[in-house]
Amino acid sequence: TFQYMCIVFWVTTYFIMKKGNPLALIFLLGHSVFAIFLTITNLYYMGVFDHGYFVHNAALMGMIIEAVTLALIISYRIKLLQKSEMQYAKELAKQDEIKKMNEVLQFKIDEEVKKSREKDQMMFQQNKMASMGEMMGNIAHQWRQPLSVIDMTTLGIQTKLDLEKFNLDDKTSQKNFVKFLKKELEDIHQYTHYLTKTIDDFKNYFKPNKEKELTTLDIPIKKALMILKSSIVKERIEIQKEIQTNHSIEIYTYELMQVFVNIIKNSIDNFKEKGTLDPKIMISVVEEQDAFLIKICDNGGGIDETILPQIFDPYFSTKDDKHGTGIGLYMSKVLIEHYSTGSLTAKNSEEGICFEIYLYTSRHDET
């Protein structure tokens, strides 16, 4: 029975050894020695071998050899476990170090992003402040005519009263006077409403939007043209508009208006510098499959191809130091690409420069 058990044990150990366990071979050798020594002892008791110290104690020596073999195997396994634990501890320490490095890196990235946003906000305000003087000039120019009309209207009322053009004792004359007065007051109301709307638009130009608004793209275009109306009229610039969509989109209205102001003002300054004859600005809006495309083109001769890729860089300007800050187009690109989920590019056309704005956003049919 013992021999059968040994055979089964050897076969099992052999297959374990074939699966890549080197300790199985050592244990197989140790157990084989024990089995041989035990067999010698059995043969001694069966009378095959004569009495002798080795023969008499062969089984004991075999047990000792097998025990030593097991002790060596157990000791080796303990060392392997200790080594594995050390490697696991090192791996954990390495993972902790990597985690800390990632946290530090993420902190640095967040800090840089924060600094970049603060820088953009500072440059954005700088761009607004740089244009504030010209905007105030536009306000004064656009207020001059309505204020003059209001002044003339009140003067006309006063003159008619002084000259007694109406006989207030006569009922018919009273009715005519009231009719005349209502008409003059209505004109004054319309002009004061225009003044209020003008100042509101200029005020909103310097106040950023906090939330998106659902509107059509012709609204910020009209507001931008109103802001620059005096310059457009003064330089005798022809504005051509082609709005091919009546869909509304969610946008930061006044931020987009600022982009239009920057681009159109860039064309106006270019016209003045080059003395362009019959200056024109063409504005078109078309709706594509998943975006709105806004084009603002002029006939001002374009921009040198060697510097065209740099026009959106901060503080880069094609104008002289007195008239250019190099911030307007940079901030326009930031507003479109970082805040409005779109893209802003520029390329030369046959007649001048053409800015293309893609807005990728949700659209809604007008109700």
TAWO-V938908 format. One record per backbone hydrogen bond with DSSP energy under -1.0 kcal/mol. NH is the residue of the N-H (numbers start at 1). CO is the residue of the C=O. E is the energy in kcal/mol with one decimal. If there is no record, write none. Layout:
# TAWO-V938908
[[NH & CO & E] [NH & CO & E]]
This chain:
# TAWO-V938908
[[5 & 1 & -2.4] [6 & 2 & -2.4] [7 & 3 & -2.4] [8 & 4 & -2.6] [9 & 5 & -2.4] [10 & 6 & -2.8] [11 & 7 & -2.6] [12 & 8 & -2.4] [13 & 9 & -2.7] [14 & 10 & -2.6] [15 & 11 & -2.1] [16 & 12 & -2.0] [17 & 13 & -2.4] [18 & 14 & -2.0] [20 & 17 & -1.6] [21 & 16 & -1.0] [24 & 21 & -1.1] [26 & 22 & -1.2] [27 & 23 & -2.5] [28 & 24 & -2.2] [29 & 25 & -2.3] [30 & 26 & -2.5] [31 & 27 & -2.7] [32 & 28 & -2.1] [33 & 29 & -2.2] [34 & 30 & -2.1] [35 & 31 & -2.7] [36 & 32 & -2.4] [37 & 33 & -2.7] [38 & 34 & -2.5] [39 & 35 & -2.1] [40 & 36 & -2.2] [41 & 37 & -1.9] [42 & 38 & -2.2] [43 & 39 & -2.7] [44 & 40 & -1.9] [45 & 41 & -2.1] [46 & 42 & -1.5] [47 & 44 & -1.4] [48 & 43 & -2.8] [56 & 52 & -2.9] [57 & 53 & -2.0] [61 & 57 & -2.4] [62 & 58 & -2.4] [63 & 59 & -2.2] [64 & 60 & -2.4] [65 & 61 & -2.6] [66 & 62 & -2.5] [67 & 63 & -2.6] [68 & 64 & -2.7] [69 & 65 & -2.4] [70 & 66 & -2.6] [71 & 67 & -2.6] [72 & 68 & -2.6] [73 & 69 & -2.3] [74 & 70 & -3.0] [75 & 71 & -2.8] [76 & 72 & -2.4] [77 & 73 & -2.5] [78 & 74 & -2.4] [79 & 75 & -2.1] [80 & 76 & -2.3] [81 & 77 & -2.6] [82 & 78 & -2.8] [83 & 79 & -2.8] [84 & 80 & -2.7] [85 & 81 & -2.7] [86 & 82 & -2.5] [87 & 83 & -2.7] [88 & 84 & -2.7] [89 & 85 & -2.8] [90 & 86 & -2.7] [91 & 87 & -2.6] [92 & 88 & -2.6] [93 & 89 & -2.7] [94 & 90 & -2.8] [95 & 91 & -2.8] [96 & 92 & -2.8] [97 & 93 & -2.4] [98 & 94 & -2.7] [99 & 95 & -2.7] [100 & 96 & -2.6] [101 & 97 & -2.7] [102 & 98 & -2.8] [103 & 99 & -2.4] [104 & 100 & -2.7] [105 & 101 & -2.9] [106 & 102 & -3.1] [107 & 103 & -2.4] [108 & 104 & -2.5] [109 & 105 & -2.7] [110 & 106 & -2.9] [111 & 107 & -2.4] [112 & 108 & -2.6] [113 & 109 & -2.8] [114 & 110 & -2.5] [115 & 111 & -2.8] [116 & 112 & -2.7] [117 & 113 & -2.5] [118 & 114 & -2.6] [119 & 115 & -2.7] [120 & 116 & -2.7] [121 & 117 & -2.7] [122 & 118 & -2.5] [123 & 119 & -2.8] [124 & 120 & -2.5] [125 & 121 & -2.4] [126 & 122 & -2.3] [127 & 123 & -2.5] [128 & 124 & -1.9] [129 & 125 & -2.8] [130 & 126 & -2.4] [131 & 127 & -1.3] [135 & 131 & -2.5] [136 & 132 & -2.8] [137 & 133 & -1.8] [138 & 134 & -2.1] [139 & 135 & -2.5] [140 & 136 & -2.6] [141 & 137 & -2.3] [142 & 138 & -2.7] [143 & 139 & -2.0] [144 & 140 & -1.3] [147 & 143 & -2.6] [148 & 144 & -2.2] [149 & 145 & -2.4] [150 & 146 & -2.6] [151 & 147 & -2.6] [152 & 148 & -2.6] [153 & 149 & -2.6] [154 & 150 & -2.6] [155 & 151 & -2.3] [156 & 152 & -2.5] [157 & 153 & -2.1] [158 & 154 & -2.5] [159 & 155 & -2.8] [160 & 156 & -2.3] [161 & 157 & -2.0] [162 & 158 & -2.7] [163 & 159 & -2.7] [165 & 160 & -2.6] [168 & 166 & -1.1] [170 & 167 & -1.6] [174 & 170 & -2.4] [175 & 171 & -2.4] [176 & 172 & -2.2] [177 & 173 & -2.4] [178 & 174 & -2.8] [179 & 175 & -2.5] [180 & 176 & -2.7] [181 & 177 & -3.0] [182 & 178 & -2.7] [183 & 179 & -2.0] [184 & 180 & -2.3] [185 & 181 & -2.7] [186 & 182 & -2.3] [187 & 183 & -2.1] [188 & 184 & -2.2] [189 & 185 & -2.5] [190 & 186 & -2.5] [191 & 187 & -2.3] [192 & 188 & -2.5] [193 & 189 & -2.5] [194 & 190 & -2.1] [195 & 191 & -2.3] [196 & 192 & -2.5] [197 & 193 & -2.7] [198 & 194 & -2.5] [199 & 195 & -2.4] [200 & 196 & -2.3] [201 & 197 & -2.3] [202 & 198 & -2.2] [203 & 199 & -2.4] [204 & 200 & -2.7] [205 & 201 & -1.4] [213 & 251 & -3.5] [215 & 249 & -2.5] [219 & 216 & -1.3] [221 & 217 & -1.3] [222 & 218 & -2.5] [223 & 219 & -2.3] [224 & 220 & -2.2] [225 & 221 & -2.3] [226 & 222 & -2.1] [227 & 223 & -2.3] [228 & 224 & -1.7] [229 & 226 & -1.2] [232 & 228 & -2.6] [233 & 229 & -2.8] [234 & 230 & -2.6] [235 & 231 & -2.3] [236 & 233 & -1.1] [237 & 232 & -2.5] [238 & 279 & -2.6] [240 & 281 & -2.8] [242 & 283 & -2.4] [244 & 285 & -2.9] [248 & 364 & -2.6] [249 & 215 & -3.2] [250 & 362 & -1.0] [251 & 213 & -2.5] [253 & 251 & -1.2] [256 & 252 & -2.6] [257 & 253 & -2.2] [258 & 254 & -2.0] [259 & 255 & -1.6] [260 & 256 & -2.3] [261 & 257 & -2.6] [262 & 258 & -2.6] [263 & 259 & -2.4] [264 & 260 & -2.9] [265 & 261 & -2.8] [266 & 262 & -1.7] [267 & 263 & -1.7] [268 & 264 & -2.4] [269 & 265 & -2.7] [270 & 266 & -1.8] [271 & 267 & -2.5] [272 & 268 & -2.1] [273 & 269 & -2.3] [274 & 270 & -2.3] [275 & 271 & -1.5] [276 & 271 & -1.6] [281 & 238 & -2.5] [282 & 297 & -3.0] [283 & 240 & -3.4] [284 & 295 & -2.3] [285 & 242 & -2.4] [286 & 293 & -2.4] [288 & 291 & -3.1] [292 & 359 & -1.8] [293 & 286 & -2.9] [294 & 357 & -2.9] [295 & 284 & -2.5] [296 & 355 & -2.4] [297 & 282 & -2.7] [298 & 353 & -2.0] [299 & 280 & -1.2] [301 & 351 & -2.4] [307 & 304 & -1.5] [308 & 304 & -1.2] [310 & 307 & -1.7] [311 & 308 & -1.3] [313 & 310 & -2.2] [315 & 326 & -2.0] [316 & 313 & -1.6] [323 & 320 & -1.1] [324 & 320 & -1.8] [331 & 327 & -3.1] [332 & 328 & -1.9] [333 & 329 & -2.1] [334 & 330 & -2.1] [335 & 331 & -2.8] [336 & 332 & -2.1] [337 & 333 & -2.8] [338 & 334 & -2.5] [342 & 336 & -1.4] [343 & 358 & -2.0] [345 & 356 & -2.2] [347 & 354 & -2.1] [349 & 352 & -3.8] [354 & 347 & -2.4] [355 & 296 & -2.6] [356 & 345 & -2.5] [357 & 294 & -3.0] [358 & 343 & -2.4] [359 & 292 & -2.3] [360 & 341 & -1.8] [364 & 248 & -2.5]]
